[in-house]
Amino acid sequence: MFVRQILSSALRFGKLQKRSIFSITNIWGSLYKFQVVIDRSSQIDTRNIHEMSSKSLDLDQAEHTDSKMTVKKLQDMDTIIRVNNIEKSEEDTRDYRGLQLENGLKVLLISDPKTDVSAAALAVQIGHMSDPDDLPGLAHFCEHMLFLGTEKYPHENGYTNYLSQSGGSSNASTYPLMTKYHFYVAPDKLEGALDRFAQFFIAPLFTPSATEREINAVNSEHEKNLSNDVWRIKQVQRHLAKCGHAYKKFGSGNKTTLYDIPKSQNIDVRKELLSFHKKWYSANIMSLAVLGKESLNELELMIIEKFSEIENKNVDVPKWPPQPFDEERYGQKVFIVPVKDLRSLTICFTTDDLAEFYKSAPDGYLSHLLGHEGKGSILSELRRLGWCNGLLSGHQNTLKGFGFFEIYVDLTEEGLNHVDDIVNIIFQYLKMLREVGPQKWIFDECVKLNEMHFRFKEKEKPESLVTNAVTSMQIYPLEEVLTAPFLNNEWRPDLITKLLNELIPSKCRIVLVGQSYEKHADLVEPFYQTKYGTLRINDATIKKWENCELNENLALSLPNAFIPENFDLVPFDCDLSKHPIIIADTPILRVWHKQDDYYLKPKTCMSFNLSNPIAYLDPLNFNLNYLMVSLVKDQLNEYIYDAELADLKLQVATKSNGIEVCFLLYISFRIHFFT
């Protein structure tokens, strides 16, 4: 799991095909006592009872009067573009509205009267790839400095103190192409927080004293990451990019790049900071999302009042050359020595920017197949050979220029000795995909899965929702900011074929991570001091991969039989209980049951507690219990994977009293799953 978390972090903008699979089989011994808890979803009761006192009627009339006044104010603002047809999930009870203010700022308003937390986020489509060449880390430094006082609120800790005293907190992140700021706060303190937040982008102070001190904070953050293998590996990749390309820049920054070198060259960092903010922080390349308990009209007035002063400088978002690496970097192996005992192989391909094709998502189609874990998949074959523990694939877009398609393999120790064989198997699978061509039924299956995930996805936490939304707003039309990442239903086999034809041996870079590669590491990356080395792949090996034979063990996945068609809820029981009740009780089995009358989703949740009095008796039994659970998961991985894709969950875990097995199934698949 640790390796999976590493790659998930490293490819945070990518579409990864990743799953955690849990499984079970019929091998329980006589020592286990069964306890079953079953939760069955039920039908929504359409009966509504409204009881209203005269006092509440008066309150409603007062609110109605206020609402009419608000609407009148809004009608007077002719320059505001409003989008009221934001597409959302059927299960989503929040209200949404899109805006584009007169200054070009794009806004998403989210009204949730039941929320116990309000939140906001703002993204500016400029990141560290726009750093000046002589000041690496300036965009990140600017992100830090915006927190330290504005003309309206000059106290350095004023914003942070206001949030902490109001049950909230804040954070920000600088990415290659974007910088995001976000906070959450108690609902009744939202307006005060927004007023302080807006001033970041209107009139920051960037005081000389804070400038010098905050350089130390940036440096401390960099030093904290020095032993982090995700940062180290990513920076080696950037370090190998072609000279002059923005992808090569060191985005984090440190005291050397922001203080020592500029001082030696008589560069005024504060002056450059002011210039960077003035040049790039423009309303027309910003997106803002706000969630509060207020109505949409109230939120709109709040936003217009506070954010309309952000200047529109009519900035054009930078476009980047399509090839970040020199030709010599392709067909090359890169050996990286990690701090921790990691073993991995990543095949990287540079691709076109695919953001404009979000409705057809050709990268999603290939990620689904290359990252599949069922029978006939790459992972299935590599596990059979004992060469890998896990596999991920996905595409990472770099907007306005290029992207990367990557296939990541978590290697076993034995796998380290078969790197070329593993790469050959991957190209055998890619060759099979070219020969069979894009399959409409696989695409339709992906569409169904995505539609289902979107319809029944869990309610997002406020801060997570707004931070995800501001990223989507930089890519998709306002009315599609919620649906675009999920609903990709435009069949474009030509785009799939085009992308597939870019995934060829001569255009790949192979990144190998392992402590055993130290003998190949004769170079050092300057910022993280990571040891690495490079090796040109010989022409014979490239030709072997290009002309590889088909592998009889590799094949397309079979149709997923677990995708549900019926989402109807069952009627409520006539004797619906408030708490779980015992419906079966024997010397070896006790069953509790509670029909769901709260979440109202067509799912069944079942929890089996298998009691074993010696499970934690001593270290030997503890380890035997753990090993059995691990073997069960591994044994059923291929079968359970399709179920996992269809949002059917199975979790098996060791407990102090034995083993716990949990199922989360759509109602229509209870019988099918257990047969």
N, C-alpha and C positions, 0 to 999 in steps of 0.2 A: 504493500500500500504506500510505503514511503516514496518509492520511485514513481508511482502513479501521481502522487501529490506534487512531486518535483516537476514532472512534465506538464501537469495541469497548470501549474503556476507559470512555467516558462512560456506556454502557448496560450496565455489568457485571452488573446483575441482570436484564437483558432477554433475550428469546429472539430473537436476530438471525438473519436469513436471509442468511448470508454465505458466499461461496466464493471460493477463489483458483483460477482456471482456467488450465491449461497445455495447449497443443495443438501439433499437428505436421501437416505435409502432405508430399506427394511432390514437393518442389521442389529437392532436393539436387543440386548440380552435380557434375561429374566429379572435382572436386578432393577430395571427401570419401571417406575410406577408412573402411569400416564395421568396428567392433569390437562384438560383442554379448555380453552376459553374461546368462544366463537362470537363474533360480532357481525350482524347481518344488516345491511343497509335497507332502508324502508322508503315507502312512498311519501312524497310531500303531502301533508294535509292541507287542502285548499281552503279550509274553513278559516275565516278571519273574524275576530270579534273586536269591535272598536268601542271602547268606553271613554267618553269625553266629558269632563266637567266643564262648567261655565268658565272657570278660571283658565283652563287650557284653551278654550275657544277664544278668549280674549288675547291670550298669548299668540295664538295662530294669526289673529287679525293684525296684531302689532307687527309680527314677522312679515306678514303679507305686505303691509304698508312699506316697511323697510325695503322689501324685495323690489317693489315697484319703483322706489326711489333709486335703488341700485341699477335697475334696468335702464332707467332714464339716463343716468350718468353714462352708462355703457353705450347707449345709442348715440350720444353726442360725440363719441370718439370714432370718427369715420375712417381714420387712417389705420385702424387696427384690423388685421386679417384674422378672422376666427374660423377654426375648423371644429365643427361640432359632431362630425361623423367619425370620431376615432373608433376603429374596429376593436372590439374586445371579446374576451371569452364569454360564453353563455353563463358561466358560473361566477363571473366577476361582478360584484355588487357596487364597486366604486364608480364614480362618474368622472368623465374625462372631457377636456376641451383643449384644443391646440390654438396657439396664438402666434402671430408674427407682429411684433411691435413696429412702430414707425422707424425705429433705429435699426431694424433688421434682426433683432434678437428673436430667436425661436423659443417658444415656451410651451410646456405641457403642464396643465393644471389637473390635479387629481383631488377630488373631494371624497372624503370618507368620514362621515359623521360619527362612526363608531371607533375611530382610531384612538389609541392611547398614546401615540407618538406622532409628531409631525416631522417632516424631513424636506430637505431641498438639496439640489445638486446643480452645479453649473460646469459645463465643459467648454473649453476654448480649443479650437482645432489647430493648435500649435504645440509642439513638443520639443524634445531635445534634439531632433534632427534639424531644427531651425536655429540651434545655438550658433553664435559667431565662431568662426574657425579658431580664433585665438582665445576663446573663453568657454571651453567645454564645461557643461553643467550649469550654464546661466539660466536656462528655462527652469531647471529644478530649483535653483537658488531663488528665482523670482517667485516660484510657488511658495517657498518658505517665507519670504519677506512680506507677502500680502497679508499674513496673519498679524503683523506687528504694528498696527496702527494706521488710521486714515485721517484725513483732515477733519471729518465730522466726529470721529471717535479716536482721538490721538493716543490714548493710553495703550501701551504695547500689549498688555494682557487683557484688555477690555472685552474683546470678542470671546476669548477662551473662558474668562471668568463668568461672563453672562450665560454662556451655555452650561457650564458646570453648576452654576447656581440655579439653573432652570431644568435640571434633569437631563441634560444633553451632552453632546460631544461632537467633535469635528475631525476631519482628516482631509488629505489631498494626495494626489499621485501624479507624477509626470511620466508620460509614455513617449514613445518615439514621435507620434503625430498628434498627441492630445494631452491636455492637462485638465484634471478633474478636481473639483472642490465640492465637498458635501458635508452636511451636518444633520443631526436629529436633535429634537428638543421637545419639551412638554407642549401639548397642543395650544395652551393659552399663552405661550411665550413665542409663538411662531413669528408674529409681526415684528417684534423687537429684534429677533435673530435675523430676519430677512433684511431689515434696515441696515444692520451692521454688515451683513454679508454683501449687500449690493455695493457698499462703499469700497470693497476690495477692487472693484472694476471701474470705479468712477474717480476716486482721488486717494490712492495709497500714498503714504508718506515716504517710505524708503529712507528713514533717517540714517545719517552717517554712523551713529553709535550702534544702531541695530544691525546695520549692514555688516560691520566688522565682526560683531558677536555671532551673527547667524551663519557666517562662513564656517565657524567652528561646529555649529550644529549639523551643517551639511557634511562636514568632514567626519563627524562622529557617526553619522548614518552610513557613510561609505565604509568606515572601519568595521562597523557591525556586520557588513555584508562580505568582508574579505574572505571569510571561511565558508561562505554559502556557495555550494557548488552550482546552483542554478545561475547565479550572477556570474560566476567564474566562467562557466561554459558559454553562456551567451556573449560575454565580452570577448572571448577568444574568437567566436564567429564574427563579431563586428571588427575585431582587429585585423582579420584576414580579408576584409572587404577592400575594394580598389581605392587607391588614394584619390582624394577629392570627392568621393561619394559621401553623402550625408549619413548613410547607414553606418559608416565607419566610426562615427563620433562617440566619445565617451560621455554618456548622458548623465551619469550620476553626479560627477564633479567631486572635487575634494579641495583641500586647502592649497595644494600645489597649483591646481589649474585655476582657482578662483582668487588666490592671494599672492603666493610666492612668484609665480611666473608673471602675472600682470604687473606686480610691483616692480619687478626687474626690467619690465618693458615700458614703464611709466603709463600703464593703462589704468584709468580711473574706473574701477568696477561699478561703483554706484552710478556714475554717469552712463555707463553701458547698460546697467539695469533699467534705469529710467527710459533710455532709448529703446530697449527691447520691449518694455511694457507699452510704451507709446506707439511703437510700430505695429505690434501684433495683437494686442488686447483690444480687439474691435468687436462691436456688438454683432456685426453681420456674420461672424464665424463662431458665434457662441450659441449654446443651447442651454436652457434652464428648465428644470422640472421641480415642481413644488407639490407636496402632499399635505393636506390639512383637513381639519374637521369642518372648516368653513364651506359655504356653498361656492359653486364655481364663479358666480358673479362677484362674491366677496373676495375670493382669491385673485380674480382678474384685476379688480380695482387696486388691491394691495400691490400686485406685481407692476402694474403700469405706473403707479405712484413712485415706486422705489427703484425700478430698473430702466426707466425710459431715459435717464440721464447718461447711461453708458454711451460713449461716443461711437458712432459708426464711421470708421475710417476707410470703408469700402476696400477691405483687404482681400486679396486673392489668395486662396489656400495654395501653398507651394506644391509643385508637381516634381516628381523625382525621376531621374533616369531609370529605365527599366532593368538594367543589369547592374546589381551592386557588387558583383565579383568579376575579376578578370577571367579570361578564358582559361588560364592556367590553373585556376582554382577548381575547375570542373574535372571530373575523372581523377579525383584526388582523395586520399584518406587523411584525416586529421586525428592525431592521437592526443588525448587530454588526460592528464593525471589529476584525479579528484582528491579532495580532502578526506571524504568518507569512502567506505568500501563499496563503491558503486560499479556496476558493470552494464554498459549499454551500447547499442549500435543505433545510429540514426541516419537514415538515407534522406538527404535534403535535395529538393528540386526547386529552382527559381521559376516562378510562373508569372503570368500576367495578373494585373489587378482584376479580381473577379467580383468586386462589390456591385457593379451595375447589373450582374446576372443573378441577383438574390432571389428572384422569383422562380428561377429554374434550378439554382444551386447545384451545378455540376460537381463541385467539390464535395458536397454532401453525399451525393450518390457514390463516389469513389471511396470516400471515408467510411461509409457504411459497409462496403464490401471488403476493403483492405483491413479494416479493424474488426471484422466479424470474428466471433469465437466459436461458431458452430462447426459441424462436420464439413470437411472439405476446405476449411479456411487455412490461411497461412499459420495462424496461431496453433491450430489443431495439429498441423504437420510438424511444426517446430517443437511442440510439447511432446509429440510422439517420439521424436529423436532425442529429447532431453536437453535441448539447446536453449530454451527460453522459458521465462516465468510469465511474461505478459507482453502484450503488443498494443500500441496505439497508433492511430493515423489521423491526420487532420490538415486543414489548410489555414494558414495565417495570412490575412490580407494586410498589406501596407497600402493604405489608400493613396490614390493619385500616383500610381507608379508601378508597383510590382507586388508579388506575394511569394509565399513559400509553401510547398506541399511537403510534409514530413511523415516518414514512417519510423516509429520508434520501437525498438525491441529491448526488453529487459532480459539480459543474458544470464544464463547459468555459468558456473565455472567451466563446464564442458563447452558451452557455447562460445567462449572466448577463443577456443581452438578451431572453430568452424565458421569464422566470420564470412569468408568468401562463399562458403556453401549456403549460409543463411541468405546472403544477398542474392545468390543464384535462385533460390526458392522464391524469393519475392519477385524477381523478374520473370520467373516461370508463371507466377500467378498473373502478373500484368500482361504477359503474352496471351494467356488464356482469356483474359477480359477483352483484349483486342480482337481475338478470333471470334468470340461469341457475339461481340458488339453490345451496345447499350440495350438493356432489356426493360420494356415498358412495364412489365408486371412488378419488377423490383422497384422501379421508381414509384409506381402506384402504392406499393406497400409502404415505402418511406413516407409518402404523402399521408396515408392513413395513420401511421404511427405519430407523425408530427401533429396532425389535427387532433388526435386523441390526447397527446401530451399537453397541447395548448388548452384544450377544453377543460381538462381536469387537473391542471397544474395547481400546486399548493399556492395559497395566498402569499404573495411576497411581502417580506418585511418592508416598512416604508423606506428606510435608507437604501436598501438593496434595489427597490423598485426605481427610485429616482436616479440612482447612479447608473443603472443599466439603461434607463430611458434616455439620458442625455447622450450616451454613446450612440444609441439607435437613431436619435434625431439628427446626428451628423451624417448618417448614411441613407436613411429611408425617408419617404414623404411622411409628413406629420400624421396623416390618417392611418398609416401603417406601422407606426413605431412599436406597437404591441404585437402585431401579427407577423410582420416581415421575418423575424428570426425563426418562425415556426412554419408558416403556411407557404411552402415553396411548391406550387402545383403546376408550373409551366414546363411541359415536356420539351426539352431541347437536346436530343441525342447528338446533334452536331457539336454542341459545347462539351459534352462528355467525351466524345471522341477526340476533340482538339486537346483537351486537358490530358487525356490518357496518352496521347502521342508526344506530350512534353516529358513524360516520365520514362526517360530512356537512360541507359547506362552512361553514355558519354556526357550527359548533362547533369549528373548527380555529384553530390559531395557526400562522402561517408565520414561521419563523426563517431569515433570510438572512444569510450570513456572507461577507464579502469586503472587501478594502481599498478597493474602488471605492465602497463605501457611506458613505464618510466624510462626504460632503455631506449625508447624511440623519441623521447621528449628532449630535444636538444635546444629548444627555444623557450623564451619566457615572455608572457604577455605583460606589458609594463604597469598596468594599473592594479591588477590583482595578484601579480607575480605567479600566475598559473603556468605550470610547465606544460609544454605542448610540442608536437612535432608534426611534420607533414611528409607524405610519401605519394609520389605519382603512381597511379595504378597502371600496370603495364598493358600494352595494347592487346596482348593475347587474352588477358583476363576480361577486358572490356568486350572484345569480340566474342568470347565464350558466353558472356551474359546476354549480349545482343542476339546470339543465335541459339539460345538455350532451347532444349526440348521441353515439350509439355510434360507435366508431372501428373501421373494418374491419381495421385492422392489429393490433388487440388481440384476443386470444382465450385460452381456457384452454390450458394445456400439454397435449400429447399424453401418453398413458400411457408411463411410463418403461420402456423395453425392456431396461434394463441391470440391473434388480433381479434378482439371482440366486435361484434356487429350490433348487439342489443345492449342499450344502456338504460333500459326501463328499470325503475325502482319497484320493489315488491310492496304490497299494501302493509300498513301497520297491523301488528297483532292486535286482536281484540282485548287482550289482557296485558298491554304494553307496560312494562315495569320501568321504574326510574333507575334502579340499580341492577347489576348482574344477578341472576338467580341460578341456583343449581337445578339442572334438568336431568342429571344422571349421577348416581352416587353408588359405587360398588367398592369392594376391598382393593381393587387395582386401578380404578378409573373414577375420576370426578370431572364433570363437565359443567362449566358456567356459561351462561348465555345472556347477552344484552342486545336488543335490537336498536340500531342507530336511529335516533330521532333528533340529531343535532347537525352532523355534517351533511347528511342527505346526498351521499354519492353512491353510485351503483357498485360498491366494493364490499367485500367480506374480509374481515381481519380475524385471523385465527392464531392463537398462541398455544403451543404445546410445551408443557414443562415436564421433562422426563427425569424423574427423581432417581438418583443413585447414591446410596449412603456412603459409598467409598470413593466418590469422585474426587474429593479433596482430602482424602484420608492421609496421604503422604505424597512426597514428590513423585514417586513412581506412578501412582494412580492419576495424579494431576496431569502428568505428561501423556499418559496413555489416553486420557479423556480428550486432551487437546489434539493429539495425533489422529484420533478417530474422526473428530470433527473436520480436521483439515483434509483427510482422505475422502470423506464423504463429499465435501465441496468440490474437490478436484475431479472425482469420479463422474459427477453429474453436470459438470460445467457446460459441456456442449449442448445438452438437452435443455438446461435451465436458461441458457443464453437467449433463445428466442422468446421465452416467457418474460425475461427481464426487459428485452426490447419493447415488449407490449405492456410494460408498466406493471407486470405481475411480480411481486417481490417474495423472495424466500431468504430468510436469514437463519443461520445456525450458529449458536454461540455456546461456549462452555459457561456453566454457572457453578456456584459453590455447592449446589445440591444436585448437579448432574448436567443436563443439556437443555437448552431452550431452542425451540424451532418456531419461527413466526412466518405466517403466510399473509400476503395482502393480494387479493384476487378480485377481478371483476366477477360479479355474481354469475354471469352467463358461463363462466369457465370453472366453476367449483368442481363439477363432476369430471370434466375433461382433464383438468390438471392432475387429479388424484388417480386417474386411470392410465 
